[in-house]
Amino acid sequence: MNQSKLSIKYVTPVLISFFAMSFCDLVGIGVDNAKADFELSNTLAQLIPLAVFAWFFILSVPVGILQDRIGKKNMLNIGMLFTSLGLFLPFVVYTFTSLLIGFAFLGIGNTIIQVSANPLLIDVVPSNRGSSFLSLSQFIKAIGSMIAPYLAAYFASHYGDWKLVLLVFGAISIASALWLHFSKIEESKNEGEKASLVSCLKLLGNGYIALMVLGIFFLVGIDVGVNAFSGQFLMDHIRVDAEPAKLGRSLYFFGKMLGTFLGALLLLRIAARKFLIISAIVNLITILAFIWSPSQTIALVLMFAIGLGASNIFPLIFSITIDKMPKRANEISGLMIMAVSGGAFIPPLMGKVADYTSILEALFVLVFCAIYLLVLSLYPSKK
């Protein structure tokens, strides 16, 4: 249940789990290195994000149902243990098969963490501080996403092994799980009607809900698509050297990190629906501008801008949908996390397009996703 006073000893280990949540963004680094190390086609390389994000579609609702039985803290610890296993495996045995299996474990762990961490954070902070701490949690997640490419590049240049970043992040996952395990957190209990697989799927029969869930699907597709293809695009199309191209991905996550702070401030003055429209417009324009970047500097600046524009779309869609049907919050939450599986389907589609045409044409898949988000942002204001 919500704490009456803020207790750092309870809040900190839960917030650290959001840092562990960022580890799924290692997928872009994995794609770049596996493609070079194993001489993979674009289609084969995009099996890596598929191995990570397919689990969001498969496990989100079952994890929520199991969580009602064993508790959020226990479920979150299980997620971090799966995450550490997924990171250690390809470090110990480095083949394309072991990398796929490892990233599959990473995806399972991340699915569990995403389902469990947000409601557990609400339990350990005062009720009037919930929104601010949820914003802080996204900032912490963005820090992990932003520093990962730098760490991988550092380990590659100084020690000749980018996979050391997997070892470091795996150790952090273990330490976080132990810290959380020994924290005596009192959780809230769900006394109402529990969400089920049937109730969630029935809710997709509501057109409004289905459209909003599909919005999350395409948004995460953009996120993972930029993560997985930006490095290759910068190297192949703009002739950026390999290491700067990989580090350019950090600019995208820095934009997302800064955007969460700006969004929290702007939403005090701007209505959520209006802000969603603005974000969707910026998202589409920056993706189009990135595709036609005339130079390395402009392309890197636009990667930052894409992250900035996209940073608040997920919480905006989530909150607008929940506000529409607050009594169905459990089912909607399950569907929204399930839609994160967009990261499993959009990049392989882009890989197939790239193999038949080029990386440049593959990026127009992201343009289609961005157009959908813009149309979606206009939909709620008319209903």
N, C-alpha and C positions, 0 to 999 in steps of 0.2 A: 504494500500500500504506500501512498505518498508519505514521505517523511515531513514532519512538521517543521524541522530545521534542516538546513543543508549540512550534510556530513561528508567531508572530503574522503574519508576512509571508505565510504560506500560508493561514492560517485566516481572516484578515480579509476578503479578497476573496470567499471562498466564502460567508461569513456575510452579506455585503452582498447576495448574490444572493437571500437569503431576504427581505430588505427589498423587492427587486424583485418577489418572489413575491406580496407583498401587493397589488400594483397591480390585480389582478383584482377587488379589493373596491371599486374605483372604480365598479363596475357599478351600485351603489345610487345614487350621485351622478348617474351618467349617466341613470338612469331618471327621477329626480325632475326634472332640468333639461330633458331631452328631452320629457317629458310636457307641461311648461309651455311650452317654446319652440316645439314643433311641434303642440301641441294634439292629443296622441295619446290614443286609448282605452287602457284598462288592458291589453287584449290586445296591441295594437301595441307599447306601451311595454315589455312583457315579452319582446319579440323581442331586446332588448339582452342580458339574461342568457343567452338561448338562443344568441346569437351568440358569447358567451364560452365557455360551459361545454359546448357540444356537442362541442368538440374533444377534451375529455378522453375521451369515449367513442370517438371516431374514431382518435385518434393515440397514446394511451398505450402500447399494446403495440408498434406500429411504431417509435415513438421509442426504446423500450427495445432493440429488435432492432438499429436503426441505431447506437445508442450503443455496442453491443458492437464495432462495426467502427471507429468514428471517435474513440471516447473520450468520457469524461464531461465533461471540461473544454470540449472543442470543442462538444459538444452543448449544454452550458449557455450558452456564448457565443452560439450560434445562437438559443437561446430569448430571451436578453436583447435581441438585435437585433430579433427579431420584436416583442417587447414595446415597444421604443422606436418602431418604425414604427407600431404600432397607436395609440400615444399622440400622435404628431406629426400623423397624418393628419386627425383631426377638429379639431385646433387650427388647421391651415392651411385646411381646407375644412370648414365646419360646415353640413352638411345631415343629415337623418335617415339617408340612404343612406350617406354618408361615415362617420357615427358608427357605424352597424352594421358597415361594413367594418373600421373602425379597431378596434372591440371584438372583431371576429373575429380580427384579427391579435394582439390582446392575449391572447385565449384560446389561440391556437396557441402563442404564446411562453410563457404560463404553464404550459401542459401540459408543454412541454419542460423548463422550469425545475423543475417538481415531480418529474419523472422523474429528472432528473440531479443536482439539488443535494444531496439526502440522501445518496446513496452517495458523492459526491465529498467531502462533509464528513467522512464516516467515514474516507476515505483520508488526510486531512490532520491528524487528531488521533490521539494515542496510543489504543491499543485500549481501555484502561481508562477513557478519558474520553469515549467515543462517546455514551453515553446522556445525559450532562450537557450536551454540546454540541448534541445534537438538541433538548433542552428549550430551551436558549438560542436556538437558531435559530427556534423557534416564538414566543419572546418578541420577537425582532427583527421577525418577520413581523407580529405583532400591533401593534407600534409603527407600522408603515406604515399598517395598516388604521385605526388609531385617529386618526392626525393628518390623514389625507386629507380628511375632512369639514371640519375646522377650516381647512385651507389653502384648500379650495374656497370656503368662506364668506368667508374673509379677502379672497381675490382678487375675489370678487363684490362685496363691500361697498366695498373700497378702489379697485379698478381697473375695476369693472363687467364683469368677465369671469371666470367660474368656470373656464373652459378653461385658464387659466394653470397650474392644477395639473397638467394633462396635459403641458404643456411642461416643467415642473420635473421631474416623475417620468420623462419621456422622457430628459431630460439625465442623470439619475442612472443610468438603464439603460445609456446609452452609456458613461458613465464607468466603471461597474462592469464592463462587458464588456472595456474596454481594460485595466483593472487586472488582471482575471483572465487575459487573453490573455498578458500579459507576466510572469505568475507561473509559475515553473518547478516545476510540481506533478508528482510521480511518482504515477501512478494504479495501482490494483490491476487485475489482469486476471482475467477469468472463465475459469478453466481447466476448469470442469465443463461439463455439458450445458447449452446455452443455451436460454433460454425462447423459445417460438415462439407464433405466433397460435393454432395448432392445440392446443398443450399447455395454453394458458391457457383456451381455450373448453371443452376437455374437462373441466377442473377444475370448471367450473360444474355438471357432473353430480353432484358431491358436494353433497348437500343442506345440510350444515353450512356449507360454503364459500359456497354460493349465498345462504343466509340472511344471513351476515355481510357479504357484498358488498352485498346489498340494504340492509343497515343503513347502510353508508357512503353509498349513494345517497340515502336519506331524510335522513340527517344533514346532508349538504351542501345538500339541498333546504331544510331548516330554516334553515341559515346564510344562503343567498342569499335565501330568502323573507323573513326578518327584515330583511336588508339592503335589499331592494328595496321592501318594503311598509310598513316601520315609519314612515317619514316621512309617507307618505300617510295612514296610519291615525291618527297623531297630529294631523295637520292636519284631516282630515275628521270624525273621530269624537270627538276630545277638544278640538278647536278650539285647538290649539297654533299659534303663528305659524310661518311657513315656515322661517326661519333656525334657531330653537331646535329645530324638528322634525328638521331635517337634522343638526344637531349632536348630537341625541340618539343618533344611530347610533354616534357615537364611544364612548358609554357601553357599548354592546354589545361593541365591540372592546376597551375597557378591561377589561371583565369577563373576556373571553377571555384577555387578556394576564396579568392577575393570576391567573387560574385555572391557567395553565401552571406558575406558581411554586408555588402551593398544592398542585397535583396531584403535583408532583415530591416535595414533602415528605411528603404524606399516603401516597403509595405506598410509602414506606419502612416504614409500619406497617400498611397495609390491603392485602389481596389485590386483585389487578387485577379479578377478577370481581365481588367485593363492591363495589369502588369504581365499577364500571360500572353496577351496579344503583342505587347512590346517585345517580350522575350522571343516569341516565335518569329517576329519580323527580323530581329537582329540575328537570330540563328540562321535563317535562310540567306540573308544578305552576306553574312560572313563566310558561310560555306561556299557560295558562288564566287565570292571574291578570292577565296583561298585557291579554288580550282584554277583561276586565271591569274594567279600571282606572277608578276613579272620578274621578281628577284627573291633571293634568299631572305633578306631582311623583312620584306613585306610579308612573305609567307609565314615567317616565324611570328611576326606581330599578329597576323590573322589567326594563327593557332591559339594564341592567347585570347583573341576576341571571340572565337568560337566557344571556348570554355566559359568565358564571361557571360555570353548570351544564353548558353544552355543551362547555366548553373542552377537556376531556380525553377525550371520547368517541371521537374519531377515533383517537388513539394507543392507546387501550385496546382497541378493536375490532381494530385492526391487529396489536398485539402478541399478543393472545389467539389470533388466527387463525394467526399465524406459529408460535406455540408449539405449536399443535395439529399442524401439518404443516411442520416446519422444512425438510425436504428439498425442499419445493415453494415456497420463499420467493420465487423470481424470478417464478413464475407468479402467486402470490397478490398480490405487489406490483403487478404490471401490472393485475390485475383491480381492486384497491382504487383505484388512480388512475383507471382507467376509470370506476369508480362515482362519481367526482366529478362526472360528467355529470348527476347528480341536480339540480345547480344550473341545468341547461339546461331541465329538464322540469317541475319543481315550480312555479317562478314563473309560466310561461305558463298552467299549469293554474289557479293562483290568480288570474291576470288574467282568465281566462275566467269564473271564478266571480264575481269582482268586477263584471264587466260585466253579468252576468245578475242579480246580487243586490246586494251591497255589499262594501266593503273588510272590514267586520267578519266577514261570512260567509266570505270568502276565507281569513281567518286560521285557520279550522277545518281547512283542509288541513294546516297545520302541526301541529295537534293530532293528526290521524291519524298523521303521521310520528313524532311523539313517542310515541304509544301503541305503535307498532311497535317503537321502540327499547327501550321498557320491557319488552315481551314478549321481545325478542331478548336483553336483558340477563339474563333469567331462564333462557333456554334453555341456555347453556353449563354452568350450575351443576347441571343435571339430567342432563347427558350425560357 
